[in-house]
């Protein structure tokens, strides 16, 4: 395998890794936003329960 082919193969692998990192970061951000929403809802329900007592 020539150096040119090796460099192209490494470039393709790096691009795949970067694309997958961006994808997983996006998924993690979505999960974090969802968790923040549920956390806020839980907090508000605790406040409401305290008011009722």
C-alpha positions in Angstrom: 0.0 0.0 0.0 1.4 3.3 -1.0 1.7 6.3 1.4 -0.9 8.2 -0.6 -3.4 5.3 -0.1 -2.6 5.1 3.6 -3.1 8.8 4.0 -6.4 8.7 2.2 -7.5 5.8 4.4 -6.5 7.6 7.6 -8.3 10.8 6.3 -11.5 8.8 5.7 -11.3 7.2 9.2 -10.8 10.6 10.8 -13.8 12.0 9.0 -15.9 9.0 10.1 -14.8 9.6 13.7 -15.6 13.3 13.5 -19.0 12.7 12.0 -19.8 10.1 14.7 -18.6 12.4 17.5 -20.9 15.2 16.2 -23.8 12.8 16.0 -23.3 11.5 19.5 -22.9 15.0 20.9 -26.2 15.9 19.3 -27.9 12.9 20.8 -26.4 13.7 24.2 -27.6 17.3 24.0 -31.1 16.1 23.2 -31.2 13.7 26.1 -29.9 16.5 28.4 -32.6 18.8 27.3 -35.2 16.1 27.9 -33.8 15.4 31.3 -33.9 19.1 32.2 -37.6 19.3 31.2 -38.5 16.3 33.4 -36.4 17.7 36.2 -38.2 21.0 36.1 -41.6 19.2 36.0 -40.6 17.2 39.1 -39.4 20.3 40.9 -42.7 22.1 40.2 -44.7 19.1 41.4 -42.7 19.1 44.7 -43.5 22.7 45.2 -47.2 22.2 44.5 -47.2 19.3 47.0 -45.6 21.4 49.6 -48.2 24.1 49.0 -51.1 21.6 49.4 -49.7 20.3 52.8 
